[in-house]
Amino acid sequence: MRNPGQEIVKLQFGDSYDEFLEWISHLPYYHEIESAILVHAAVEDGIPIEKQREEVLCGCTAGEKHLAKHYGDTFWSQLYTGVKPVIFGHRVVGDNPLIVPQKTYGIDTGACHGGTLTAIILPSFEIVQVQAGELPTLMLRIQCRLPVQQKAQ
């Protein structure tokens, strides 16, 4: 079965898709700055950032299963005890960021579903949000998915 998300990305990048894959394959799974660690999805508590599992950092199915095995129903961000705050996305946390002060900042507030787009200004950790709105999101979905659905038929 094809991954619909990848089919959408292929459509978006068109002839540049292979170049995009080459470029993205060289990016790190995390970015650490003085004030925070930035990851796509998650980290495991007690493991140095450079020793983290890639599948946990990026939030793929294997990473999600690994976290569930170790943390059960408790979301990893509630258990993080590291010194440096972690900013993450990947999983929609609601209309407002999921914040454990000075520890974790979940900023996926559903912009791709018409919710809000959330950002954090560093090093102050000031939260900034704008409403994504329904129409641009709906139009993007229609533009991306219709060709993918037609291709699958």
DRENSE-220915 format. One record per atom (N, C-alpha, C, O): x, y, z; atom name. Coordinates in nm, 4 decimals, always signed. Example, Ala and Ser with C-alpha at 12.3 -4.5 7.8 and 13.67 -1.06 7.14 Angstrom:
residues 2
         X         Y         Z  atom
   +1.3190   -0.5690   +0.7800     N
   +1.2300   -0.4500   +0.7800    CA
   +1.3200   -0.3300   +0.7800     C
   +1.4236   -0.3319   +0.8465     O
   +1.2850   -0.2250   +0.7080     N
   +1.3670   -0.1060   +0.7140    CA
   +1.2900   +0.0030   +0.7870     C
   +1.3409   +0.1138   +0.8039     O
END
This chain:
residues 153
         X         Y         Z  atom
   +0.0848   -0.1182   +0.0000     N
   +0.0000   +0.0000   +0.0000    CA
   +0.0893   +0.1245   +0.0000     C
   +0.1861   +0.1325   +0.0755     O
   +0.0566   +0.2175   -0.0823     N
   +0.1326   +0.3411   -0.0901    CA
   +0.1008   +0.4316   +0.0275     C
   -0.0096   +0.4288   +0.0819     O
   +0.1983   +0.5116   +0.0655     N
   +0.1808   +0.6084   +0.1722    CA
   +0.1195   +0.7350   +0.1124     C
   +0.1859   +0.8035   +0.0345     O
   -0.0064   +0.7682   +0.1468     N
   -0.0707   +0.8863   +0.0889    CA
   +0.0075   +1.0145   +0.1161     C
   +0.0112   +1.1039   +0.0316     O
   +0.0697   +1.0241   +0.2327     N
   +0.1495   +1.1424   +0.2649    CA
   +0.2640   +1.1608   +0.1674     C
   +0.2912   +1.2725   +0.1233     O
   +0.3316   +1.0516   +0.1336     N
   +0.4424   +1.0599   +0.0388    CA
   +0.3928   +1.0914   -0.1018     C
   +0.4608   +1.1602   -0.1780     O
   +0.2756   +1.0416   -0.1361     N
   +0.2182   +1.0732   -0.2669    CA
   +0.1902   +1.2232   -0.2777     C
   +0.2117   +1.2835   -0.3828     O
   +0.1422   +1.2824   -0.1689     N
   +0.1169   +1.4269   -0.1669    CA
   +0.2475   +1.5034   -0.1811     C
   +0.2552   +1.6004   -0.2565     O
   +0.3508   +1.4596   -0.1082     N
   +0.4809   +1.5263   -0.1172    CA
   +0.5354   +1.5163   -0.2593     C
   +0.5917   +1.6129   -0.3108     O
   +0.5193   +1.4011   -0.3226     N
   +0.5643   +1.3854   -0.4618    CA
   +0.4968   +1.4862   -0.5533     C
   +0.5608   +1.5464   -0.6395     O
   +0.3666   +1.5037   -0.5334     N
   +0.2935   +1.6011   -0.6147    CA
   +0.3424   +1.7428   -0.5878     C
   +0.3585   +1.8223   -0.6804     O
   +0.3658   +1.7739   -0.4610     N
   +0.4092   +1.9085   -0.4259    CA
   +0.5457   +1.9415   -0.4846     C
   +0.5672   +2.0536   -0.5309     O
   +0.6380   +1.8464   -0.4836     N
   +0.7741   +1.8723   -0.5315    CA
   +0.7919   +1.8442   -0.6805     C
   +0.8875   +1.8913   -0.7421     O
   +0.7010   +1.7686   -0.7372     N
   +0.7073   +1.7423   -0.8806    CA
   +0.8412   +1.6836   -0.9217     C
   +0.8888   +1.5864   -0.8630     O
   +0.9013   +1.7443   -1.0238     N
   +1.0287   +1.6953   -1.0773    CA
   +1.1436   +1.7072   -0.9783     C
   +1.2486   +1.6459   -0.9979     O
   +1.1253   +1.7849   -0.8726     N
   +1.2317   +1.8044   -0.7727    CA
   +1.2236   +1.7036   -0.6580     C
   +1.3002   +1.7137   -0.5621     O
   +1.1318   +1.6063   -0.6664     N
   +1.1115   +1.5119   -0.5563    CA
   +1.2392   +1.4359   -0.5193     C
   +1.2731   +1.4267   -0.4013     O
   +1.3102   +1.3817   -0.6180     N
   +1.4325   +1.3065   -0.5883    CA
   +1.5380   +1.3966   -0.5240     C
   +1.6085   +1.3548   -0.4321     O
   +1.5482   +1.5181   -0.5720     N
   +1.6420   +1.6144   -0.5139    CA
   +1.6033   +1.6452   -0.3693     C
   +1.6898   +1.6562   -0.2824     O
   +1.4728   +1.6592   -0.3441     N
   +1.4232   +1.6815   -0.2090    CA
   +1.4600   +1.5648   -0.1176     C
   +1.5084   +1.5865   -0.0065     O
   +1.4378   +1.4410   -0.1631     N
   +1.4712   +1.3230   -0.0819    CA
   +1.6203   +1.3180   -0.0491     C
   +1.6586   +1.2842   +0.0629     O
   +1.7031   +1.3513   -0.1462     N
   +1.8481   +1.3540   -0.1228    CA
   +1.8825   +1.4587   -0.0172     C
   +1.9603   +1.4315   +0.0742     O
   +1.8256   +1.5768   -0.0293     N
   +1.8524   +1.6853   +0.0659    CA
   +1.8074   +1.6477   +0.2062     C
   +1.8827   +1.6633   +0.3023     O
   +1.6843   +1.5980   +0.2182     N
   +1.6285   +1.5695   +0.3506    CA
   +1.6991   +1.4512   +0.4174     C
   +1.7018   +1.4420   +0.5401     O
   +1.7561   +1.3611   +0.3376     N
   +1.8239   +1.2442   +0.3951    CA
   +1.9496   +1.2830   +0.4723     C
   +2.0019   +1.2022   +0.5491     O
   +1.9983   +1.4038   +0.4535     N
   +2.1188   +1.4496   +0.5225    CA
   +2.0893   +1.5389   +0.6434     C
   +2.1814   +1.5846   +0.7112     O
   +1.9619   +1.5633   +0.6699     N
   +1.9269   +1.6485   +0.7846    CA
   +1.9331   +1.5689   +0.9146     C
   +1.9060   +1.4488   +0.9150     O
   +1.9682   +1.6344   +1.0242     N
   +1.9723   +1.5651   +1.1533    CA
   +1.8313   +1.5394   +1.2059     C
   +1.7353   +1.6042   +1.1642     O
   +1.8208   +1.4457   +1.2964     N
   +1.6919   +1.4134   +1.3570    CA
   +1.6563   +1.5063   +1.4720     C
   +1.5443   +1.5008   +1.5228     O
   +1.7477   +1.5902   +1.5136     N
   +1.7215   +1.6881   +1.6183    CA
   +1.8118   +1.8080   +1.5946     C
   +1.9090   +1.8013   +1.5193     O
   +1.7773   +1.9179   +1.6610     N
   +1.8615   +2.0371   +1.6547    CA
   +1.8704   +2.0909   +1.7968     C
   +1.7688   +2.1177   +1.8609     O
   +1.9914   +2.1059   +1.8444     N
   +2.0106   +2.1555   +1.9812    CA
   +2.0721   +2.2944   +1.9756     C
   +2.1730   +2.3176   +1.9089     O
   +2.0086   +2.3857   +2.0472     N
   +2.0610   +2.5205   +2.0618    CA
   +2.0788   +2.5471   +2.2110     C
   +2.0441   +2.4627   +2.2936     O
   +2.1315   +2.6615   +2.2450     N
   +2.1603   +2.6901   +2.3850    CA
   +2.0371   +2.6798   +2.4747     C
   +2.0467   +2.6321   +2.5878     O
   +1.9217   +2.7240   +2.4253     N
   +1.8032   +2.7309   +2.5104    CA
   +1.7112   +2.6094   +2.5026     C
   +1.6238   +2.5944   +2.5881     O
   +1.7277   +2.5220   +2.4031     N
   +1.6326   +2.4111   +2.3881    CA
   +1.6846   +2.3041   +2.2919     C
   +1.7815   +2.3237   +2.2186     O
   +1.6157   +2.1906   +2.2958     N
   +1.6357   +2.0825   +2.1995    CA
   +1.5086   +2.0786   +2.1148     C
   +1.3978   +2.0759   +2.1684     O
   +1.5247   +2.0782   +1.9833     N
   +1.4114   +2.0767   +1.8919    CA
   +1.4047   +1.9404   +1.8238     C
   +1.5016   +1.8959   +1.7622     O
   +1.2895   +1.8746   +1.8354     N
   +1.2704   +1.7447   +1.7712    CA
   +1.1359   +1.7445   +1.7002     C
   +1.0485   +1.8261   +1.7294     O
   +1.1212   +1.6533   +1.6084     N
   +0.9931   +1.6437   +1.5385    CA
   +0.8857   +1.5852   +1.6296     C
   +0.7744   +1.6374   +1.6354     O
   +0.9182   +1.4768   +1.7012     N
   +0.8125   +1.4044   +1.7710    CA
   +0.8346   +1.3822   +1.9206     C
   +0.7484   +1.4186   +2.0007     O
   +0.9474   +1.3236   +1.9604     N
   +0.9596   +1.2803   +2.0998    CA
   +1.1053   +1.2530   +2.1367     C
   +1.1928   +1.2460   +2.0503     O
   +1.1291   +1.2378   +2.2659     N
   +1.2568   +1.1886   +2.3178    CA
   +1.2258   +1.0933   +2.4328     C
   +1.1182   +1.0977   +2.4924     O
   +1.3225   +1.0077   +2.4619     N
   +1.3107   +0.9201   +2.5787    CA
   +1.3849   +0.9833   +2.6940     C
   +1.4978   +1.0299   +2.6788     O
   +1.3216   +0.9846   +2.8082     N
   +1.3831   +1.0425   +2.9269    CA
   +1.5062   +0.9629   +2.9689     C
   +1.5076   +0.8399   +2.9624     O
   +1.6088   +1.0347   +3.0117     N
   +1.7278   +0.9709   +3.0661    CA
   +1.8295   +0.9271   +2.9623     C
   +1.9329   +0.8704   +2.9976     O
   +1.8024   +0.9521   +2.8352     N
   +1.8950   +0.9142   +2.7288    CA
   +1.9470   +1.0428   +2.6644     C
   +1.8670   +1.1267   +2.6230     O
   +2.0786   +1.0601   +2.6552     N
   +2.1322   +1.1812   +2.5919    CA
   +2.0772   +1.1962   +2.4499     C
   +2.0541   +1.0969   +2.3810     O
   +2.0567   +1.3188   +2.4074     N
   +1.9958   +1.3450   +2.2774    CA
   +2.0702   +1.2757   +2.1631     C
   +2.0072   +1.2258   +2.0699     O
   +2.2017   +1.2723   +2.1694     N
   +2.2783   +1.2101   +2.0610    CA
   +2.2663   +1.0574   +2.0602     C
   +2.3080   +0.9933   +1.9637     O
   +2.2106   +0.9986   +2.1652     N
   +2.1919   +0.8530   +2.1738    CA
   +2.0465   +0.8108   +2.1525     C
   +2.0145   +0.6922   +2.1608     O
   +1.9583   +0.9075   +2.1251     N
   +1.8159   +0.8783   +2.1065    CA
   +1.7928   +0.7933   +1.9820     C
   +1.8677   +0.8025   +1.8848     O
   +1.6907   +0.7123   +1.9856     N
   +1.6499   +0.6328   +1.8697    CA
   +1.5917   +0.7269   +1.7646     C
   +1.5091   +0.8124   +1.7964     O
   +1.6345   +0.7114   +1.6404     N
   +1.5835   +0.7952   +1.5319    CA
   +1.4326   +0.7803   +1.5163     C
   +1.3627   +0.8778   +1.4890     O
   +1.3825   +0.6577   +1.5337     N
   +1.2390   +0.6357   +1.5167    CA
   +1.1554   +0.7052   +1.6246     C
   +1.0389   +0.7374   +1.6015     O
   +1.2139   +0.7280   +1.7407     N
   +1.1444   +0.8032   +1.8458    CA
   +1.1473   +0.9523   +1.8120     C
   +1.0455   +1.0207   +1.8227     O
   +1.2627   +1.0016   +1.7718     N
   +1.2760   +1.1434   +1.7379    CA
   +1.1819   +1.1849   +1.6252     C
   +1.1251   +1.2940   +1.6284     O
   +1.1657   +1.0980   +1.5259     N
   +1.0833   +1.1353   +1.4100    CA
   +0.9377   +1.0940   +1.4236     C
   +0.8534   +1.1419   +1.3478     O
   +0.9061   +1.0070   +1.5174     N
   +0.7672   +0.9706   +1.5409    CA
   +0.7094   +0.8666   +1.4474     C
   +0.5876   +0.8604   +1.4301     O
   +0.7939   +0.7847   +1.3866     N
   +0.7402   +0.6801   +1.2997    CA
   +0.6731   +0.5720   +1.3852     C
   +0.6827   +0.5738   +1.5079     O
   +0.6067   +0.4800   +1.3201     N
   +0.5302   +0.3777   +1.3918    CA
   +0.6162   +0.2999   +1.4909     C
   +0.5724   +0.2739   +1.6030     O
   +0.7374   +0.2624   +1.4515     N
   +0.8257   +0.1883   +1.5425    CA
   +0.8586   +0.2715   +1.6657     C
   +0.8672   +0.2176   +1.7761     O
   +0.8770   +0.4014   +1.6484     N
   +0.9051   +0.4897   +1.7614    CA
   +0.7857   +0.5014   +1.8549     C
   +0.8010   +0.5001   +1.9770     O
   +0.6666   +0.5128   +1.7966     N
   +0.5441   +0.5206   +1.8771    CA
   +0.5253   +0.3922   +1.9595     C
   +0.4887   +0.3975   +2.0769     O
   +0.5508   +0.2778   +1.8962     N
   +0.5372   +0.1491   +1.9667    CA
   +0.6403   +0.1377   +2.0787     C
   +0.6099   +0.0872   +2.1868     O
   +0.7612   +0.1843   +2.0528     N
   +0.8670   +0.1801   +2.1541    CA
   +0.8272   +0.2645   +2.2757     C
   +0.8417   +0.2203   +2.3896     O
   +0.7777   +0.3844   +2.2513     N
   +0.7353   +0.4709   +2.3623    CA
   +0.6194   +0.4093   +2.4390     C
   +0.6170   +0.4135   +2.5620     O
   +0.5232   +0.3520   +2.3672     N
   +0.4079   +0.2892   +2.4333    CA
   +0.4522   +0.1734   +2.5207     C
   +0.3979   +0.1531   +2.6293     O
   +0.5500   +0.0976   +2.4744     N
   +0.6021   -0.0155   +2.5520    CA
   +0.6673   +0.0327   +2.6822     C
   +0.6524   -0.0306   +2.7868     O
   +0.7397   +0.1451   +2.6749     N
   +0.8113   +0.1949   +2.7919    CA
   +0.7281   +0.2859   +2.8829     C
   +0.7497   +0.2888   +3.0041     O
   +0.6334   +0.3600   +2.8249     N
   +0.5584   +0.4586   +2.9038    CA
   +0.4110   +0.4259   +2.9189     C
   +0.3407   +0.4934   +2.9941     O
   +0.3628   +0.3249   +2.8497     N
   +0.2208   +0.2907   +2.8577    CA
   +0.1348   +0.4037   +2.8034     C
   +0.1623   +0.4585   +2.6967     O
   +0.0316   +0.4373   +2.8773     N
   -0.0618   +0.5412   +2.8329    CA
   -0.0156   +0.6823   +2.8678     C
   -0.0797   +0.7796   +2.8280     O
   +0.0941   +0.6947   +2.9412     N
   +0.1435   +0.8266   +2.9801    CA
   +0.2243   +0.8862   +2.8658     C
   +0.3163   +0.8229   +2.8141     O
   +0.1893   +1.0088   +2.8265     N
   +0.2613   +1.0751   +2.7181    CA
   +0.4022   +1.1087   +2.7657     C
   +0.4200   +1.1588   +2.8767     O
   +0.5020   +1.0815   +2.6825     N
   +0.6429   +1.0946   +2.7191    CA
   +0.6753   +1.2320   +2.7785     C
   +0.7581   +1.2421   +2.8690     O
   +0.6113   +1.3365   +2.7287     N
   +0.6461   +1.4722   +2.7730    CA
   +0.6125   +1.4966   +2.9198     C
   +0.6690   +1.5858   +2.9831     O
   +0.5216   +1.4181   +2.9726     N
   +0.4848   +1.4326   +3.1140    CA
   +0.5914   +1.3734   +3.2064     C
   +0.5943   +1.4035   +3.3258     O
   +0.6788   +1.2893   +3.1508     N
   +0.7791   +1.2200   +3.2318    CA
   +0.9213   +1.2716   +3.2094     C
   +1.0144   +1.2270   +3.2764     O
   +0.9387   +1.3645   +3.1164     N
   +1.0717   +1.4141   +3.0817    CA
   +1.1327   +1.4910   +3.1985     C
   +1.0703   +1.5811   +3.2545     O
   +1.2564   +1.4537   +3.2345     N
   +1.3245   +1.5183   +3.3476    CA
   +1.4561   +1.5840   +3.3079     C
   +1.5334   +1.6266   +3.3937     O
   +1.4811   +1.5921   +3.1784     N
   +1.6065   +1.6505   +3.1315    CA
   +1.6232   +1.7957   +3.1742     C
   +1.5272   +1.8629   +3.2117     O
   +1.7467   +1.8419   +3.1677     N
   +1.7795   +1.9790   +3.2075    CA
   +1.7358   +2.0799   +3.1016     C
   +1.6846   +2.1867   +3.1350     O
   +1.7560   +2.0463   +2.9739     N
   +1.7244   +2.1388   +2.8651    CA
   +1.5831   +2.1110   +2.8135     C
   +1.5485   +1.9959   +2.7870     O
   +1.5011   +2.2159   +2.7992     N
   +1.3655   +2.1963   +2.7478    CA
   +1.3651   +2.1368   +2.6068     C
   +1.4566   +2.1595   +2.5277     O
   +1.2590   +2.0595   +2.5773     N
   +1.2401   +1.9992   +2.4460    CA
   +1.1150   +2.0607   +2.3828     C
   +1.0088   +2.0671   +2.4447     O
   +1.1305   +2.1055   +2.2583     N
   +1.0183   +2.1569   +2.1806    CA
   +0.9881   +2.0520   +2.0742     C
   +1.0777   +2.0077   +2.0023     O
   +0.8608   +2.0126   +2.0649     N
   +0.8244   +1.9041   +1.9737    CA
   +0.6907   +1.9297   +1.9064     C
   +0.6122   +2.0143   +1.9493     O
   +0.6673   +1.8553   +1.8007     N
   +0.5407   +1.8610   +1.7286    CA
   +0.4930   +1.7203   +1.7017     C
   +0.4956   +1.6355   +1.7910     O
   +0.4495   +1.6943   +1.5799     N
   +0.4098   +1.5635   +1.5290    CA
   +0.2686   +1.5230   +1.5691     C
   +0.1918   +1.4793   +1.4834     O
   +0.2325   +1.5356   +1.6928     N
   +0.1016   +1.4944   +1.7417    CA
   +0.0245   +1.6181   +1.7867     C
   +0.0725   +1.6959   +1.8691     O
   -0.0961   +1.6351   +1.7313     N
   -0.1776   +1.7500   +1.7696    CA
   -0.2102   +1.7395   +1.9183     C
   -0.2622   +1.6379   +1.9645     O
   -0.1789   +1.8456   +1.9925     N
   -0.1970   +1.8453   +2.1376    CA
   -0.3209   +1.9220   +2.1816     C
   -0.3510   +1.9268   +2.3009     O
   -0.3926   +1.9816   +2.0885     N
   -0.5123   +2.0593   +2.1189    CA
   -0.5006   +2.1986   +2.0604     C
   -0.4135   +2.2257   +1.9777     O
   -0.5889   +2.2862   +2.1042     N
   -0.5885   +2.4236   +2.0542    CA
   -0.4741   +2.5067   +2.1100     C
   -0.4323   +2.6054   +2.0496     O
   -0.4244   +2.4663   +2.2245     N
   -0.3146   +2.5377   +2.2897    CA
   -0.1957   +2.4441   +2.3066     C
   -0.2129   +2.3224   +2.3139     O
   -0.0762   +2.4998   +2.3127     N
   +0.0424   +2.4150   +2.3317    CA
   +0.0319   +2.3319   +2.4595     C
   -0.0306   +2.3729   +2.5574     O
   +0.0941   +2.2153   +2.4562     N
   +0.1027   +2.1291   +2.5743    CA
   +0.2358   +2.1624   +2.6419     C
   +0.3423   +2.1274   +2.5910     O
   +0.2292   +2.2296   +2.7555     N
   +0.3512   +2.2803   +2.8188    CA
   +0.3694   +2.2223   +2.9583     C
   +0.2798   +2.2283   +3.0425     O
   +0.4869   +2.1664   +2.9802     N
   +0.5344   +2.1337   +3.1146    CA
   +0.6467   +2.2359   +3.1353     C
   +0.7571   +2.2167   +3.0842     O
   +0.6201   +2.3443   +3.2096     N
   +0.7139   +2.4575   +3.2164    CA
   +0.8592   +2.4164   +3.2409     C
   +0.8900   +2.3360   +3.3290     O
   +0.9459   +2.4742   +3.1602     N
   +1.0895   +2.4516   +3.1647    CA
   +1.1304   +2.3099   +3.1273     C
   +1.2471   +2.2735   +3.1420     O
   +1.0350   +2.2285   +3.0788     N
   +1.0652   +2.0894   +3.0427    CA
   +1.0279   +2.0578   +2.8983     C
   +1.1156   +2.0321   +2.8159     O
   +0.8976   +2.0595   +2.8669     N
   +0.8539   +2.0227   +2.7325    CA
   +0.7490   +2.1202   +2.6806     C
   +0.6682   +2.1744   +2.7560     O
   +0.7532   +2.1407   +2.5487     N
   +0.6632   +2.2339   +2.4820    CA
   +0.6115   +2.1681   +2.3543     C
   +0.6812   +2.1654   +2.2529     O
   +0.4900   +2.1153   +2.3594     N
   +0.4277   +2.0551   +2.2426    CA
   +0.3554   +2.1632   +2.1643     C
   +0.2601   +2.2231   +2.2140     O
   +0.4006   +2.1885   +2.0413     N
   +0.3467   +2.3030   +1.9680    CA
   +0.2662   +2.2656   +1.8437     C
   +0.2337   +2.3536   +1.7639     O
   +0.2332   +2.1381   +1.8251     N
   +0.1471   +2.1016   +1.7131    CA
   +0.0033   +2.1254   +1.7564     C
   -0.0553   +2.0441   +1.8279     O
   -0.0525   +2.2361   +1.7130     N
   -0.1888   +2.2724   +1.7510    CA
   -0.2846   +2.2621   +1.6321     C
   -0.3864   +2.3311   +1.6268     O
   -0.2506   +2.1760   +1.5383     N
   -0.3433   +2.1399   +1.4331    CA
   -0.3579   +2.2362   +1.3169     C
   -0.4650   +2.2430   +1.2566     O
   -0.2548   +2.3099   +1.2841     N
   -0.2646   +2.4034   +1.1713    CA
   -0.3026   +2.3316   +1.0422     C
   -0.3778   +2.3858   +0.9612     O
   -0.2520   +2.2113   +1.0226     N
   -0.2817   +2.1388   +0.8984    CA
   -0.4261   +2.0905   +0.8931     C
   -0.4728   +2.0455   +0.7885     O
   -0.4967   +2.0996   +1.0049     N
   -0.6377   +2.0607   +1.0104    CA
   -0.7284   +2.1823   +1.0261     C
   -0.8468   +2.1680   +1.0566     O
   -0.6729   +2.3030   +1.0050     N
   -0.7510   +2.4244   +1.0190    CA
   -0.7440   +2.4869   +1.1573     C
   -0.8138   +2.5846   +1.1845     O
   -0.6606   +2.4318   +1.2452     N
   -0.6467   +2.4863   +1.3806    CA
   -0.5538   +2.6060   +1.3836     C
   -0.5568   +2.6896   +1.2933     O
   -0.4724   +2.6146   +1.4854     N
   -0.3788   +2.7261   +1.4968    CA
   -0.2372   +2.6794   +1.4646     C
   -0.2016   +2.5630   +1.4832     O
   -0.1584   +2.7741   +1.4159     N
   -0.0163   +2.7521   +1.3944    CA
   +0.0538   +2.8134   +1.5142     C
   +0.0346   +2.9311   +1.5446     O
   +0.1344   +2.7343   +1.5818     N
   +0.2002   +2.7789   +1.7043    CA
   +0.3505   +2.7820   +1.6865     C
   +0.4093   +2.6925   +1.6258     O
   +0.4117   +2.8858   +1.7400     N
   +0.5572   +2.8996   +1.7386    CA
   +0.6021   +2.9442   +1.8764     C
   +0.5234   +2.9955   +1.9559     O
   +0.7303   +2.9236   +1.9030     N
   +0.7900   +2.9689   +2.0287    CA
   +0.9076   +3.0590   +1.9932     C
   +0.9949   +3.0217   +1.9148     O
   +0.9083   +3.1770   +2.0517     N
   +1.0209   +3.2680   +2.0336    CA
   +1.1239   +3.2352   +2.1403     C
   +1.0948   +3.2388   +2.2599     O
   +1.2433   +3.2038   +2.0961     N
   +1.3514   +3.1679   +2.1881    CA
   +1.4516   +3.2814   +2.1970     C
   +1.4712   +3.3515   +2.0977     O
   +1.5148   +3.3028   +2.3086     N
   +1.5169   +3.2177   +2.4276    CA
   +1.4094   +3.2508   +2.5315     C
   +1.4100   +3.1935   +2.6404     O
   +1.3174   +3.3422   +2.4998     N
   +1.2177   +3.3843   +2.5996    CA
   +1.1047   +3.2837   +2.6195     C
   +1.0322   +3.2919   +2.7186     O
   +1.0884   +3.1885   +2.5268     N
   +0.9807   +3.0900   +2.5290    CA
   +0.8431   +3.1558   +2.5207     C
   +0.7452   +3.1045   +2.5750     O
   +0.8369   +3.2690   +2.4527     N
   +0.7094   +3.3363   +2.4286    CA
   +0.6328   +3.2574   +2.3224     C
   +0.6876   +3.2235   +2.2175     O
   +0.5066   +3.2288   +2.3505     N
   +0.4217   +3.1545   +2.2591    CA
   +0.3517   +3.2523   +2.1648     C
   +0.2979   +3.3542   +2.2081     O
   +0.3531   +3.2200   +2.0351     N
   +0.2854   +3.3005   +1.9339    CA
   +0.1962   +3.2069   +1.8546     C
   +0.2389   +3.0992   +1.8129     O
   +0.0699   +3.2493   +1.8336     N
   -0.0231   +3.1661   +1.7579    CA
   -0.0997   +3.2504   +1.6565     C
   -0.1314   +3.3668   +1.6813     O
   -0.1284   +3.1897   +1.5423     N
   -0.2175   +3.2494   +1.4431    CA
   -0.3166   +3.1424   +1.3998     C
   -0.2836   +3.0239   +1.3951     O
   -0.4361   +3.1843   +1.3688     N
   -0.5377   +3.0899   +1.3231    CA
   -0.5066   +3.0492   +1.1800     C
   -0.4899   +3.1349   +1.0932     O
   -0.4987   +2.9203   +1.1550     N
   -0.4696   +2.8719   +1.0201    CA
   -0.5890   +2.8933   +0.9286     C
   -0.5720   +2.9242   +0.8107     O
   -0.7081   +2.8773   +0.9809     N
   -0.8277   +2.8967   +0.9001    CA
   -0.8643   +2.7725   +0.8212     C
   -0.7796   +2.6889   +0.7898     O
   -0.9905   +2.7627   +0.7906     N
   -1.0412   +2.6443   +0.7211    CA
   -1.0155   +2.6468   +0.5711     C
   -0.9741   +2.5456   +0.5144     O
   -1.0390   +2.7599   +0.5058     N
   -1.0324   +2.7617   +0.3608    CA
   -0.8956   +2.7250   +0.3051     C
   -0.8888   +2.6393   +0.2169     O
   -0.7845   +2.7861   +0.3522     N
   -0.6552   +2.7453   +0.2955    CA
   -0.6255   +2.5968   +0.3174     C
   -0.5686   +2.5308   +0.2304     O
   -0.6638   +2.5458   +0.4320     N
   -0.6397   +2.4050   +0.4624    CA
   -0.7241   +2.3164   +0.3722     C
   -0.6749   +2.2179   +0.3172     O
   -0.8489   +2.3508   +0.3573     N
   -0.9378   +2.2737   +0.2724    CA
   -0.8881   +2.2751   +0.1278     C
   -0.8873   +2.1715   +0.0612     O
   -0.8470   +2.3917   +0.0796     N
   -0.7973   +2.4018   -0.0571    CA
   -0.6704   +2.3181   -0.0753     C
   -0.6549   +2.2507   -0.1772     O
   -0.5808   +2.3220   +0.0217     N
   -0.4582   +2.2431   +0.0127    CA
   -0.4910   +2.0945   +0.0088     C
   -0.4323   +2.0201   -0.0698     O
   -0.5837   +2.0510   +0.0925     N
   -0.6227   +1.9100   +0.0930    CA
   -0.6798   +1.8686   -0.0409     C
   -0.6453   +1.7632   -0.0943     O
   -0.7670   +1.9515   -0.0948     N
   -0.8290   +1.9191   -0.2235    CA
   -0.7229   +1.9142   -0.3326     C
   -0.7200   +1.8203   -0.4122     O
   -0.6363   +2.0138   -0.3370     N
   -0.5328   +2.0198   -0.4404    CA
   -0.4384   +1.9003   -0.4328     C
   -0.3959   +1.8479   -0.5358     O
   -0.4059   +1.8575   -0.3127     N
   -0.3090   +1.7487   -0.2964    CA
   -0.3719   +1.6109   -0.3080     C
   -0.3125   +1.5214   -0.3682     O
   -0.4886   +1.5921   -0.2528     N
   -0.5451   +1.4578   -0.2443    CA
   -0.6184   +1.4134   -0.3691     C
   -0.6175   +1.2947   -0.4019     O
   -0.6815   +1.5053   -0.4392     N
   -0.7535   +1.4633   -0.5585    CA
   -0.6629   +1.3932   -0.6585     C
   -0.6973   +1.2845   -0.7048     O
   -0.5466   +1.4520   -0.6941     N
   -0.4588   +1.3796   -0.7867    CA
   -0.4094   +1.2468   -0.7302     C
   -0.3920   +1.1508   -0.8053     O
   -0.3864   +1.2398   -0.5981     N
   -0.3418   +1.1150   -0.5375    CA
   -0.4524   +1.0110   -0.5457     C
   -0.4262   +0.8951   -0.5779     O
   -0.5765   +1.0512   -0.5168     N
   -0.6888   +0.9578   -0.5239    CA
   -0.7095   +0.9105   -0.6673     C
   -0.7348   +0.7923   -0.6908     O
   -0.6989   +1.0024   -0.7636     N
   -0.7166   +0.9656   -0.9036    CA
   -0.6082   +0.8689   -0.9479     C
   -0.6350   +0.7750   -1.0229     O
   -0.4858   +0.8916   -0.9017     N
   -0.3735   +0.8062   -0.9375    CA
   -0.3914   +0.6639   -0.8820     C
   -0.3512   +0.5663   -0.9453     O
   -0.4520   +0.6538   -0.7634     N
   -0.4708   +0.5239   -0.6986    CA
   -0.5806   +0.4408   -0.7654     C
   -0.5837   +0.3186   -0.7506     O
   -0.6700   +0.5068   -0.8385     N
   -0.7839   +0.4343   -0.8981    CA
   -0.7489   +0.3574   -1.0197     C
   -0.8352   +0.2926   -1.0788     O
END
